[in-house]
Amino acid sequence: MKRFYRDVTVEQAGQGFAVRLDGRAIKTAAGHPQTLPSRALADALAGEWDAQGEEMDLSLFRFRDLADYAIDIIGHERSAALGKLIAFAETDTLCYRADPEEALFRRQQEVWEPLVTGFEAREAIRLERVSGIMHRPQPPETLKKLHVRLNALDEFTLAGLHTVTSLAASLVIGMGALEPDADADLLWNAANLEELWQAELWGQDAEAQDRLEKRRREFGNGLEFIRLAAS
């Protein structure tokens, strides 16, 4: 597709901001006005449009789809979006550990346990830990509190949260990304602890490494989206 506009600007739109292409407003994939909650996020999306050459390169749109997801999906199907996030809490990767006699268990305790205990302290909840693959349900009161907490978040934060949580298969890590001092590398390495552990033991597979790096970039995009939306 050829570039169909010349000028990219950002303007106030009600209580938010909107990107304009040659003065025309942008619509989401579902046809809703793409109104953004912060100038920082609007500037980031404007930068994506402005960076396009004569031929459009869709890979340059790091945040556009997340903004559309926030408006089109979470804005109109919030209950379903919250249900997907709560499902990650019910089977959170960080709560499922190796058998205690295994070396991997010690690594999981060292890396995962501080993240889980920190999450429990911040949210005033308790999570069940499991050794092995047998499912153990999380306490109903924990899930209820998490639902209330998530429901208090705005659509754009939830969109970024869904990205990082699904890539990590962990709401603990996803919610950790909301903290002002969140360490993206620490969270990503924790999410992929078992894969990194296997690479230490048996070496790295090139294709697997490429897939991991792609997911890492998507994780970083989700975390940055959260920060831009809150700026």
C-alpha positions as CSV (number, residue, x, y, z in Angstrom):
1,M,0.0,0.0,0.0
2,K,1.3,3.5,-0.9
3,R,1.4,6.2,1.7
4,F,-1.9,8.2,1.2
5,Y,-1.2,11.2,3.4
6,R,1.5,13.9,3.8
7,D,1.1,15.6,7.1
8,V,0.8,14.0,10.6
9,T,-0.4,16.0,13.5
10,V,-1.7,15.5,17.1
11,E,-4.7,17.5,18.3
12,Q,-6.8,17.7,21.5
13,A,-9.9,15.5,21.1
14,G,-12.3,16.0,24.0
15,Q,-10.6,14.7,27.2
16,G,-7.9,13.0,25.1
17,F,-5.8,13.3,22.0
18,A,-6.0,12.2,18.4
19,V,-3.7,11.7,15.5
20,R,-4.7,13.5,12.3
21,L,-3.6,12.6,8.8
22,D,-3.8,15.7,6.6
23,G,-6.2,17.0,9.2
24,R,-8.5,13.9,9.0
25,A,-9.2,11.8,12.2
26,I,-8.1,8.2,12.3
27,K,-10.7,5.4,13.0
28,T,-10.0,2.2,14.8
29,A,-10.3,-1.2,13.0
30,A,-14.0,-1.3,14.1
31,G,-14.7,2.2,13.0
32,H,-14.6,4.0,16.4
33,P,-12.8,7.3,16.8
34,Q,-9.2,6.6,17.9
35,T,-9.0,8.9,20.9
36,L,-5.9,8.4,23.1
37,P,-5.6,9.1,26.8
38,S,-2.3,10.9,26.8
39,R,-0.3,13.2,24.6
40,A,2.7,10.9,25.0
41,L,0.8,7.9,23.5
42,A,-0.6,10.1,20.7
43,D,2.8,11.4,19.9
44,A,4.1,7.8,19.7
45,L,1.3,6.8,17.3
46,A,1.9,9.9,15.2
47,G,5.6,8.9,15.0
48,E,4.6,5.5,13.6
49,W,2.6,7.2,10.8
50,D,5.2,9.8,10.2
51,A,8.0,7.2,9.9
52,Q,6.3,5.6,6.9
53,G,7.9,5.9,3.5
54,E,6.3,5.9,0.1
55,E,5.3,2.3,0.7
56,M,3.5,1.5,3.9
57,D,5.4,-0.8,6.3
58,L,3.0,-2.3,8.8
59,S,5.8,-3.6,11.0
60,L,6.4,0.0,12.0
61,F,3.1,0.2,13.8
62,R,4.1,-1.0,17.3
63,F,1.2,0.6,19.2
64,R,-1.6,1.1,16.7
65,D,-3.2,-2.3,17.2
66,L,-3.0,-2.1,20.9
67,A,-4.8,1.3,20.9
68,D,-7.5,-0.3,18.7
69,Y,-7.7,-3.3,21.0
70,A,-8.2,-1.0,24.0
71,I,-11.0,0.9,22.2
72,D,-12.8,-1.7,20.2
73,I,-12.5,-4.8,22.4
74,I,-11.9,-3.8,26.0
75,G,-14.0,-0.7,25.6
76,H,-17.0,-2.7,24.4
77,E,-16.3,-6.2,25.9
78,R,-14.7,-5.4,29.2
79,S,-16.1,-8.4,31.1
80,A,-14.6,-10.9,28.6
81,A,-11.3,-9.1,28.7
82,L,-11.2,-9.3,32.5
83,G,-12.1,-12.9,32.4
84,K,-9.1,-13.7,30.1
85,L,-6.7,-11.9,32.6
86,I,-8.2,-13.7,35.6
87,A,-7.7,-17.0,33.8
88,F,-3.9,-16.3,33.8
89,A,-4.0,-15.9,37.6
90,E,-5.8,-19.3,37.9
91,T,-2.9,-21.1,36.2
92,D,-0.1,-18.6,36.7
93,T,3.3,-19.9,35.4
94,L,5.1,-18.6,38.5
95,C,3.0,-20.7,40.8
96,Y,3.9,-24.0,39.2
97,R,7.3,-25.2,40.2
98,A,9.5,-28.2,39.6
99,D,9.8,-31.0,42.2
100,P,11.8,-29.7,45.3
101,E,14.7,-32.1,44.7
102,E,15.4,-30.7,41.2
103,A,17.9,-28.0,40.5
104,L,15.3,-26.1,38.5
105,F,13.2,-25.7,41.6
106,R,16.0,-23.8,43.4
107,R,16.3,-21.5,40.4
108,Q,12.5,-20.9,40.4
109,Q,12.5,-20.2,44.1
110,E,15.4,-17.7,43.7
111,V,13.8,-15.8,40.7
112,W,10.1,-16.4,41.0
113,E,9.4,-16.3,44.8
114,P,10.3,-12.7,45.3
115,L,8.0,-11.7,42.4
116,V,5.1,-13.7,43.8
117,T,5.5,-12.6,47.4
118,G,5.9,-9.0,46.2
119,F,2.7,-9.3,44.2
120,E,0.8,-10.9,47.2
121,A,2.0,-8.0,49.4
122,R,0.9,-5.3,47.0
123,E,-2.5,-6.8,46.3
124,A,-3.2,-8.2,49.9
125,I,-3.9,-11.7,48.5
126,R,-2.5,-15.2,48.8
127,L,-1.5,-17.5,45.9
128,E,-1.2,-21.2,46.0
129,R,2.2,-22.7,44.8
130,V,2.3,-26.1,43.2
131,S,5.2,-28.5,42.6
132,G,4.5,-30.6,39.5
133,I,1.8,-30.2,36.9
134,M,-1.4,-31.0,38.9
135,H,-3.7,-28.0,38.9
136,R,-4.5,-26.5,42.3
137,P,-7.2,-23.8,42.2
138,Q,-6.4,-20.3,43.6
139,P,-8.5,-19.1,46.6
140,P,-11.8,-17.6,45.5
141,E,-11.1,-14.5,47.6
142,T,-7.9,-14.0,45.8
143,L,-9.6,-14.1,42.4
144,K,-12.4,-11.8,43.6
145,K,-9.9,-9.2,44.8
146,L,-7.9,-9.4,41.5
147,H,-11.1,-8.9,39.5
148,V,-11.9,-5.8,41.5
149,R,-8.4,-4.5,41.0
150,L,-8.3,-5.2,37.3
151,N,-11.8,-3.6,36.8
152,A,-10.4,-0.4,38.2
153,L,-7.9,-0.1,35.4
154,D,-8.6,1.9,32.3
155,E,-8.9,0.3,28.8
156,F,-5.5,1.3,27.6
157,T,-3.7,-0.1,30.7
158,L,-5.7,-3.3,30.3
159,A,-4.7,-3.6,26.7
160,G,-1.0,-3.4,27.5
161,L,-1.5,-5.6,30.5
162,H,-3.1,-8.3,28.4
163,T,-0.1,-8.2,26.0
164,V,2.6,-8.7,28.7
165,T,0.5,-11.1,30.7
166,S,-0.3,-13.4,27.8
167,L,3.3,-13.4,26.6
168,A,4.5,-14.3,30.1
169,A,1.5,-16.6,30.8
170,S,1.6,-14.9,34.2
171,L,-0.6,-12.2,35.8
172,V,2.1,-11.8,38.5
173,I,4.5,-10.7,35.8
174,G,1.9,-8.7,34.0
175,M,0.9,-6.8,37.1
176,G,4.5,-6.3,37.9
177,A,4.8,-4.4,34.6
178,L,2.4,-1.8,36.0
179,E,4.8,-0.8,38.8
180,P,6.6,2.5,38.1
181,D,10.0,0.9,38.7
182,A,9.3,-2.2,36.7
183,D,12.4,-3.9,35.3
184,A,11.5,-5.2,31.8
185,D,14.5,-7.4,31.5
186,L,14.0,-9.0,35.0
187,L,10.4,-9.6,34.2
188,W,11.0,-11.1,30.8
189,N,13.8,-13.4,32.0
190,A,11.5,-14.6,34.9
191,A,8.7,-15.3,32.4
192,N,11.1,-17.4,30.3
193,L,13.1,-19.0,33.1
194,E,12.5,-22.5,32.1
195,E,13.3,-21.9,28.5
196,L,16.5,-20.1,29.5
197,W,17.3,-22.9,31.8
198,Q,17.1,-25.5,29.0
199,A,19.3,-23.3,26.8
200,E,21.9,-23.3,29.6
201,L,21.9,-27.1,29.8
202,W,21.6,-28.0,26.1
203,G,22.6,-24.9,24.1
204,Q,20.4,-22.5,22.1
205,D,18.4,-23.4,19.0
206,A,18.5,-20.6,16.4
207,E,14.9,-20.8,15.5
208,A,13.8,-21.0,19.1
209,Q,16.0,-18.0,19.8
210,D,14.4,-16.0,17.0
211,R,10.9,-16.7,18.3
212,L,11.9,-15.7,21.8
213,E,13.4,-12.5,20.5
214,K,10.2,-11.6,18.6
215,R,8.1,-12.3,21.7
216,R,10.6,-10.2,23.8
217,R,10.0,-7.2,21.5
218,E,6.3,-7.6,21.7
219,F,6.6,-7.8,25.5
220,G,8.6,-4.6,25.5
221,N,6.0,-2.9,23.3
222,G,3.3,-3.8,25.7
223,L,5.2,-2.5,28.7
224,E,6.0,0.8,26.8
225,F,2.4,1.1,25.8
226,I,1.3,1.0,29.4
227,R,3.8,3.7,30.4
228,L,2.9,6.0,27.5
229,A,-0.8,5.6,28.2
230,A,-0.2,6.7,31.8
231,S,2.1,9.6,30.9
